[in-house]
Amino acid sequence: MNTPTDYQKIEYNGKPAYVLVPWEDWDRIKRLIDAERAKTSGIPQEVVEAHLLRDDSIIKAWREYLGITQKQLATRMGISQSSVVKFERPDSRPRLVTLQKIAKALELNVGQLLG
């Protein structure tokens, strides 16, 4: 949406309790909330399913869950996009130091990439 939105605030007992927002805004906000929650609570079900059921690498599963492109991850890591492609292959076995760099770029802890 290009037009500024006045969000509807709903109060309960005189205090703000809810906000009504357009779906497009909620979809964007929810991804940010989910990403923040994932950083502190382990591995989300969507990541596990992508990794185990679709045979995506854990790196790819996390990257897609967090809504980050390969190019964005490459930029965050200071590497080429083709290197990210290599790390995301299901049979890829990046070294620990590489996993640490990927975890930092995704704002995760390295344990979350050792799926």
Secondary structure, DSSP 4 states (H G I P E B T S, - for coil): --S---PEEEEETTEEEEEE--HHHHHHHHHHHHHHHHHHHS--HHHHHHHHTS---HHHHHHHHTT--HHHHHHHHTS-HHHHHHHTSTT----HHHHHHHHHHHT--GGGG--
